[in-house]
Amino acid sequence: MNKQLTTALIIILTLFHHTMKLEAQVNNSVYTMFGVGQLLDNSFGINKSLGGTGIAFQSGVNINYLNPASYIGIARKSYILEAGLYSVSNKSENNNTSQSDNKVNLNYFSLSVYLTDWWASSFGMIPFSNVDYEINSKDEISGDLITLNKYYKGTGGLNQIYWGNSFKIYGGLSVGFNASYIVGPITQTEKVESSESFVGYEIKNERTANSFYLDYGIQYSYNSENWLYTIGAIYGGSKKLETTDDLVFTYNDADTELVQDELLDIKVPQKVGVGFSIKKGRNFKAGFDYEWKNWSSINFSNSNINTKNSNRFSFGAEYSPIKERKNSWFDTFSYRLGANYKNSYLEIDGIQIDSKAINLGIGIPYDKLSNINLAVEYGEEGTLENGLIKNSYWMFYINISLHGLWAEVFR
């Protein structure tokens, strides 16, 4: 087995052993406190620097998870191994105060393989949802002049282990599916403290959610005057997650297990997405995505919060001046930009929580077909209106993609 594949397998297996909980990219957001947290768009690799666009892009020297029909685009008799890391600097603020934090972590890893001229497959582990918030507040008990310090904290989220398959039907038509197992822990804590006679209490809920999930994709490509045009679509049905809750009330250092009379169903919403892309040779490509999720039927049991169907729009483009190194190593770089805008599923006090982001990235080739992808993203979520919270962040992302031929594996 060649050194490149051996090294890659050692790295990925080590990460899998030590990082069973992958991390999402935006942290410390109060808007992740509902349900299983904030569902992620799951764009990785070069899609991250293209604004999360990819429904109509095919896999090539990188894996495109966004549409399972895309895996068939991998080169004949080849494999791709990928892993991604990120660093994020986040600021949360309202009209009175602000706080910041930073994080570095593994984001995902994935493997895709050519099997036959009509079948390609992919396997990997990626984050599915994220819960990460911390709220501090003060209240006074009327008439007793007692000040209570209240702390609300949530951590965890769900991971997705997937096995995807893509099949070429005829000509430029391909279909695919991802079969996934979604699982993870979520811990939410409410803690009240006081320096007065009231000693306070703590309520901690440790929830575990899991389920099997299927999503589907289709792509059709055709050539016209040296341009490749591709349309794509994705679909995933609504799915109820199986959950177990361990609710504990602590007072005077004594723990009491609580039983909840009724638990709300935790669901993954139905989703539908469409995309369109154009490509000219190996030098230019661009695409546009639209994705809709049916959140309106999911209830978070909070009178101040309504759920709305979410809409996500994204655009991305890549330009590669020269694919063969002639004058300079920099001539082989790929340059990327992207942007996205999303109407969130949350409406708080009549205000819908929206988010937007812009991305820039470069692809650096090495060792024949392999490459390193670097991206930077700036994003904002929420608003300062009506005393709500606004999150802004800078995210720096690195993806390593190892692309090789099966003939070289056992040489």
C-alpha positions in Angstrom: 0.0 0.0 0.0 1.4 3.4 -1.0 2.6 5.8 1.7 0.0 8.5 0.9 -3.0 6.2 1.5 -1.3 4.6 4.6 -0.7 8.0 6.2 -4.2 9.2 5.4 -5.8 6.1 6.9 -3.8 6.5 10.1 -4.8 10.1 10.4 -8.5 9.5 9.8 -8.7 6.5 12.1 -6.9 8.4 14.8 -9.4 11.3 14.5 -12.3 8.9 14.5 -11.1 7.3 17.7 -10.4 10.5 19.6 -13.2 12.7 18.1 -16.5 10.8 18.1 -18.2 14.2 18.6 -17.5 16.4 15.6 -18.1 20.1 16.0 -20.2 22.5 14.0 -18.8 25.8 12.8 -20.8 28.5 14.6 -20.7 28.4 18.4 -22.2 30.3 21.3 -25.6 31.0 19.7 -28.7 31.3 21.8 -30.7 30.3 18.7 -29.4 26.7 19.1 -31.4 26.1 22.3 -34.5 24.6 20.6 -35.2 21.0 19.7 -31.9 19.2 18.7 -30.3 22.6 18.0 -29.4 24.3 14.8 -29.4 21.9 11.8 -26.4 22.4 9.7 -26.1 22.9 5.9 -23.3 20.3 5.8 -21.2 21.9 3.2 -17.5 20.8 3.3 -14.5 20.7 1.1 -14.6 23.2 -1.7 -18.3 23.7 -1.1 -17.5 25.7 2.0 -15.7 28.4 0.0 -18.5 28.4 -2.6 -21.1 29.6 0.0 -22.4 26.1 0.6 -23.4 25.7 -3.0 -23.3 22.2 -4.5 -26.7 20.6 -5.4 -25.7 20.8 -9.1 -21.9 20.3 -8.7 -20.4 16.8 -9.3 -17.7 15.3 -7.2 -14.3 15.4 -9.0 -11.1 15.7 -7.1 -13.2 16.6 -4.1 -16.3 15.0 -2.5 -19.6 16.8 -2.8 -21.9 15.6 0.0 -24.7 18.1 -0.7 -26.1 15.9 -3.5 -25.6 12.1 -3.3 -26.1 11.8 -7.0 -22.8 13.7 -7.4 -20.5 10.9 -6.2 -20.5 9.3 -9.7 -18.3 12.2 -10.9 -15.2 10.8 -9.3 -12.5 9.8 -11.8 -12.4 6.1 -13.0 -10.6 3.7 -10.7 -9.8 6.3 -8.1 -10.5 7.2 -4.5 -10.7 10.4 -2.4 -10.0 10.8 1.3 -10.9 14.1 3.0 -10.8 15.7 6.4 -11.6 19.2 7.5 -10.5 21.4 10.4 -11.7 24.9 11.3 -11.1 27.8 13.7 -13.9 30.2 14.5 -14.0 33.5 16.4 -17.5 34.4 17.5 -19.1 37.5 19.0 -22.6 37.6 20.5 -24.2 40.9 21.5 -27.4 42.6 22.4 -28.2 46.3 23.2 -26.6 46.0 26.7 -23.6 43.7 26.5 -21.5 41.4 24.3 -19.2 38.3 24.7 -16.7 36.6 22.5 -15.1 33.2 22.3 -12.9 31.0 20.0 -12.7 27.4 19.0 -10.6 25.0 17.0 -11.8 21.5 16.1 -12.3 18.7 13.6 -15.2 19.3 11.3 -15.7 16.1 9.3 -14.0 13.3 7.4 -15.1 11.4 4.4 -14.1 8.7 1.8 -15.4 8.3 -1.7 -14.5 5.5 -4.2 -15.1 4.6 -7.8 -16.6 1.1 -8.1 -17.7 0.7 -11.7 -18.5 3.0 -14.6 -22.1 3.3 -13.3 -21.6 3.2 -9.5 -19.6 5.2 -6.9 -19.9 5.2 -3.1 -19.0 7.4 -0.2 -18.7 7.0 3.6 -18.1 9.5 6.3 -18.9 11.2 9.6 -20.1 14.8 9.7 -21.9 17.1 12.3 -25.7 17.2 11.9 -26.8 19.7 14.5 -25.3 22.0 17.1 -26.3 23.1 20.6 -23.9 25.7 22.1 -25.2 28.6 24.1 -24.7 30.3 27.5 -27.0 32.9 29.0 -26.5 34.9 32.2 -29.2 37.0 33.8 -30.4 38.6 37.1 -33.8 38.7 38.7 -35.1 40.2 41.9 -37.8 38.6 44.2 -40.3 41.3 44.8 -40.6 42.4 48.4 -37.7 40.2 49.6 -34.8 42.3 48.1 -33.2 39.1 47.0 -31.2 39.0 43.8 -31.0 35.8 41.8 -28.3 35.0 39.4 -29.6 32.7 36.6 -27.4 30.7 34.2 -28.6 28.8 31.2 -26.2 26.6 29.3 -26.5 24.1 26.4 -23.9 21.9 24.9 -23.7 19.0 22.4 -25.5 18.2 19.2 -26.0 15.3 16.8 -23.5 13.6 14.4 -24.3 11.8 11.2 -22.6 8.7 10.0 -23.5 8.2 6.4 -23.1 5.7 3.6 -23.9 7.2 0.2 -24.2 5.7 -3.3 -24.5 7.3 -6.7 -25.6 5.5 -9.9 -25.3 6.5 -13.5 -28.6 5.8 -15.2 -28.1 7.0 -18.8 -25.9 9.6 -20.4 -25.7 12.6 -18.1 -28.4 11.4 -15.7 -27.4 10.1 -12.3 -29.3 9.4 -9.0 -28.1 8.7 -5.5 -29.0 8.4 -1.8 -27.4 8.8 1.6 -28.3 6.2 4.3 -27.4 7.8 7.7 -27.5 7.1 11.3 -28.0 10.2 13.4 -27.0 10.1 17.1 -25.7 12.4 19.8 -26.1 13.9 23.3 -27.5 17.2 24.3 -27.1 18.7 27.8 -29.2 21.7 28.9 -28.7 23.2 32.4 -30.7 25.9 34.3 -28.9 27.1 37.4 -30.0 29.7 40.0 -27.7 31.1 42.7 -28.1 33.7 45.4 -25.9 35.1 48.2 -28.9 35.5 50.4 -30.8 32.9 52.4 -32.1 31.2 49.3 -29.4 28.8 48.3 -30.6 28.2 44.7 -31.1 25.1 42.6 -30.0 23.4 39.4 -32.1 21.6 36.7 -30.1 19.5 34.2 -31.6 17.6 31.3 -29.3 15.1 29.5 -31.0 14.1 26.3 -29.8 11.5 23.8 -31.4 11.4 20.3 -31.0 8.9 17.5 -32.6 7.7 14.2 -31.9 6.3 10.8 -32.4 8.7 8.0 -32.5 8.7 4.2 -32.1 11.5 1.7 -32.0 11.4 -2.1 -30.6 13.3 -5.1 -30.7 13.5 -8.8 -28.5 15.3 -11.4 -28.6 15.7 -15.2 -25.7 17.2 -17.2 -25.4 18.1 -20.9 -22.7 19.7 -23.1 -23.3 22.6 -25.4 -20.5 24.6 -27.2 -17.7 23.6 -24.7 -20.0 24.4 -21.7 -21.3 21.7 -19.3 -24.7 22.6 -17.8 -26.0 20.6 -14.8 -29.3 20.8 -12.9 -29.8 18.9 -9.6 -32.4 18.3 -7.0 -32.4 16.8 -3.5 -35.1 15.5 -1.1 -35.3 14.4 2.5 -38.5 13.4 4.3 -39.6 14.5 7.8 -38.3 12.1 10.5 -39.1 11.7 14.2 -36.0 11.0 16.4 -36.0 8.6 19.2 -35.1 10.4 22.4 -34.3 9.5 26.0 -34.2 12.2 28.7 -32.5 12.2 32.1 -33.9 15.1 34.1 -32.3 15.8 37.5 -33.3 18.5 40.0 -30.6 19.5 42.5 -31.3 21.4 45.8 -29.2 21.5 48.9 -26.8 19.0 47.3 -29.6 16.5 47.0 -30.5 15.1 43.6 -34.0 14.2 42.6 -34.9 12.6 39.3 -37.9 14.2 37.6 -40.3 12.6 35.2 -41.7 14.7 32.4 -45.4 14.1 31.8 -45.2 14.8 28.1 -42.3 15.1 25.7 -42.5 17.0 22.5 -41.6 15.1 19.4 -38.2 15.9 18.1 -38.2 15.9 14.3 -36.0 16.5 11.3 -38.0 18.6 8.9 -38.8 17.7 5.3 -36.4 19.4 2.8 -36.4 20.1 -0.9 -33.6 21.7 -2.8 -32.8 22.5 -6.4 -29.6 23.8 -8.1 -28.1 24.8 -11.4 -24.4 25.0 -12.5 -22.3 25.8 -15.5 -18.8 24.7 -16.1 -16.2 25.3 -18.9 -13.4 22.8 -19.0 -11.3 22.7 -15.9 -11.0 26.5 -15.6 -14.4 27.9 -14.5 -17.6 26.8 -12.8 -20.4 28.6 -11.0 -23.6 27.5 -9.4 -26.8 28.6 -7.6 -28.8 26.6 -5.0 -32.2 27.0 -3.3 -33.3 24.9 -0.4 -36.6 24.8 1.5 -37.3 23.1 4.8 -40.8 22.5 6.3 -40.4 23.8 9.9 -44.0 25.2 10.3 -45.4 21.9 11.6 -42.7 21.5 14.4 -43.6 23.0 17.8 -41.0 24.1 20.3 -43.7 24.8 23.0 -42.8 28.5 23.7 -45.5 31.1 23.4 -42.9 33.7 22.3 -41.6 31.6 19.4 -43.2 30.6 16.1 -41.7 28.2 13.6 -41.6 29.2 10.0 -40.6 27.3 6.9 -37.0 28.2 6.1 -35.5 29.2 2.8 -31.8 29.1 1.9 -30.2 30.8 -1.2 -26.5 30.3 -2.1 -24.1 31.2 -5.0 -20.6 30.1 -5.7 -18.0 30.4 -8.4 -14.5 29.0 -9.0 -11.8 30.1 -11.4 -8.6 28.2 -12.2 -6.3 30.1 -14.6 -3.9 27.3 -15.6 -4.1 23.6 -14.6 -0.5 22.7 -15.5 2.4 24.2 -13.8 4.4 26.2 -16.4 5.7 29.4 -15.0 4.9 29.3 -11.3 3.3 27.1 -8.7 0.7 29.8 -8.1 -0.5 29.3 -11.7 -2.1 26.1 -10.6 -4.2 27.6 -7.7 -8.0 27.7 -7.8 -9.8 30.8 -6.6 -13.3 30.7 -5.2 -16.0 32.9 -3.8 -19.5 32.4 -2.5 -22.3 33.8 -0.4 -25.5 32.6 1.1 -28.7 34.0 2.8 -31.1 32.0 4.9 -34.6 32.8 6.4 -34.4 30.9 9.6 -37.2 28.7 11.0 -37.3 30.8 14.2 -39.6 33.8 14.6 -39.3 35.5 18.0 -41.7 38.2 19.0 -42.7 38.6 15.3 -39.1 38.9 14.0 -37.7 36.1 11.9 -34.1 35.2 12.7 -32.2 35.4 9.4 -28.5 34.7 8.7 -26.1 35.6 5.9 -22.4 34.8 5.1 -19.8 35.5 2.5 -16.9 33.2 1.6 -13.5 33.4 -0.1 -11.2 30.4 -0.7 -8.2 29.0 -2.7 -7.3 25.5 -3.7 -3.7 24.5 -3.6 -2.8 21.4 -5.6 0.0 19.0 -4.5 1.1 15.4 -5.4 -0.7 15.1 -8.8 -4.4 15.2 -8.2 -4.6 15.9 -4.4 -5.2 19.4 -3.0 -5.4 21.6 0.1 -8.4 23.9 0.3 -8.4 27.1 2.4 -11.4 29.2 3.1 -12.5 32.2 5.2 -16.1 33.0 6.0 -17.7 36.0 7.6 -21.3 35.6 8.8 -24.0 37.2 10.8 -27.1 35.8 12.5 -30.0 37.5 14.3 -30.6 41.1 15.0 -30.4 43.7 17.8 -34.0 44.8 17.2 -36.4 44.4 20.1 -33.6 43.4 22.5 -32.7 40.2 20.5 -29.2 38.8 20.1 -27.0 39.2 17.1 -24.1 36.8 16.4 -21.2 37.5 14.1 -18.2 35.3 13.4 -15.0 34.8 11.4 -14.3 31.2 10.4 -11.1 29.9 9.0 -11.2 26.5 7.4 -8.8 23.9 6.0 -9.7 20.8 4.0 -7.2 18.2 3.0 -8.2 16.0 0.0 -6.1 13.0 -1.0 -6.9 11.7 -4.5 -5.3 8.6 -5.8 -5.8 5.6 -8.2 -6.7 2.1 -7.0 -3.8 0.8 -9.1 -1.4 2.7 -6.9 -2.8 1.4 -3.6 -1.0 -1.9 -3.4 2.1 -1.2 -5.4 
